């Protein structure tokens, strides 16, 4: 069994994940393994405006091309499928969990999704799903025992509504800027290693990619932790979490105005300074 989630880092371009998958498959071949379990990610479906709700395992893989790590998951899945089909009698289980969180530990992916959702200006957010690691472990155990051949989504029942997610994800100091400006700030902060949101992740906070878990439940798997419980466990609390949503919005608006005025003032000073230098020259 290879849990590719353990090889995934938001700041990784996916090269390590693909390399380790190749080594895993090579080892399986040398040991004449006939069945393997590979843990991928539900993010390989991509988040697009025309996605079905919910997405089943038969949906095409359309990861955001800017999100290199998620694209690497799709490549790794293709490698597993090539291994399976290369020799008659082989089978494979590919698990596609939604973002996974561990009790008492903050997930960088969940934190990034939370920040992206909390700073979206859209009037409505898509529903979202989050999986507790204990439920993923239970799914892996069932698949290792039963050796089912195919792809299985792993998620709790249902999803957190967009409205509820906005309340949970809201942060008072998030900027309320136009979309192009938000994406530019994300890119600059990411390059400077100061921001948590990698290129390509924003789409996952704007469009639905909720998945169905019916196929896995047919194997006897039953999720024990809800989406909201998993989400809360995977995000850090703060003093501001005790404030009402209205109060957080008011503080966020004030902070945004201050930042925008500061940026405009800085640009005006830079232009004025350049103009003076040109006049002197």
VENJOMO-V380227 format. One record per backbone hydrogen bond with DSSP energy under -0.5 kcal/mol. NH is the residue of the N-H (numbers start at 1). CO is the residue of the C=O. If there is no record, write none. Layout:
nh=NH co=CO
nh=NH co=CO
This chain:
nh=2 co=37
nh=4 co=2
nh=4 co=39
nh=6 co=3
nh=7 co=4
nh=8 co=5
nh=12 co=9
nh=18 co=14
nh=19 co=15
nh=20 co=16
nh=21 co=17
nh=22 co=18
nh=23 co=19
nh=24 co=20
nh=25 co=21
nh=26 co=22
nh=27 co=23
nh=28 co=24
nh=29 co=25
nh=30 co=26
nh=31 co=27
nh=32 co=29
nh=33 co=28
nh=36 co=91
nh=38 co=93
nh=39 co=2
nh=40 co=38
nh=40 co=95
nh=42 co=97
nh=44 co=41
nh=45 co=42
nh=46 co=43
nh=48 co=46
nh=48 co=208
nh=51 co=48
nh=55 co=210
nh=59 co=56
nh=62 co=44
nh=62 co=60
nh=67 co=64
nh=68 co=66
nh=71 co=67
nh=72 co=68
nh=73 co=69
nh=74 co=70
nh=75 co=71
nh=76 co=72
nh=77 co=73
nh=78 co=74
nh=79 co=75
nh=80 co=76
nh=81 co=77
nh=82 co=78
nh=83 co=79
nh=84 co=80
nh=85 co=81
nh=86 co=82
nh=87 co=83
nh=87 co=84
nh=90 co=87
nh=91 co=34
nh=93 co=36
nh=94 co=92
nh=94 co=150
nh=95 co=38
nh=95 co=93
nh=96 co=152
nh=97 co=95
nh=98 co=154
nh=101 co=131
nh=102 co=105
nh=105 co=102
nh=107 co=105
nh=107 co=234
nh=111 co=107
nh=112 co=108
nh=113 co=109
nh=114 co=110
nh=115 co=111
nh=116 co=112
nh=117 co=113
nh=118 co=114
nh=119 co=115
nh=120 co=117
nh=128 co=160
nh=131 co=99
nh=133 co=101
nh=135 co=132
nh=136 co=132
nh=137 co=133
nh=138 co=134
nh=139 co=135
nh=140 co=136
nh=141 co=137
nh=142 co=138
nh=143 co=139
nh=144 co=140
nh=145 co=141
nh=146 co=142
nh=147 co=143
nh=150 co=92
nh=150 co=148
nh=152 co=94
nh=154 co=96
nh=160 co=128
nh=165 co=161
nh=166 co=162
nh=167 co=163
nh=168 co=164
nh=169 co=165
nh=170 co=166
nh=174 co=171
nh=177 co=175
nh=182 co=178
nh=183 co=179
nh=184 co=180
nh=185 co=181
nh=186 co=182
nh=187 co=183
nh=188 co=184
nh=189 co=185
nh=190 co=186
nh=191 co=187
nh=192 co=188
nh=193 co=190
nh=194 co=189
nh=195 co=189
nh=198 co=196
nh=201 co=198
nh=204 co=201
nh=205 co=202
nh=206 co=203
nh=207 co=203
nh=212 co=55
nh=217 co=213
nh=218 co=214
nh=219 co=216
nh=220 co=217
nh=221 co=216
nh=230 co=226
nh=231 co=227
nh=232 co=228
nh=233 co=229
nh=234 co=230
nh=235 co=232
nh=241 co=238
nh=242 co=239
nh=243 co=240
nh=248 co=244
nh=249 co=245
nh=250 co=246
nh=251 co=247
nh=252 co=248
nh=253 co=249
nh=254 co=250
nh=255 co=251
nh=256 co=252
nh=257 co=253
nh=258 co=254
nh=259 co=255
nh=260 co=256
nh=261 co=257
nh=262 co=258
nh=263 co=259
nh=264 co=260
nh=265 co=261
nh=266 co=262
nh=267 co=263
nh=268 co=264
nh=269 co=265
nh=270 co=266
nh=271 co=267
nh=272 co=268
nh=273 co=269
nh=274 co=270
nh=275 co=271
nh=276 co=272
nh=277 co=273
nh=278 co=274
nh=279 co=275
nh=280 co=276
nh=281 co=277
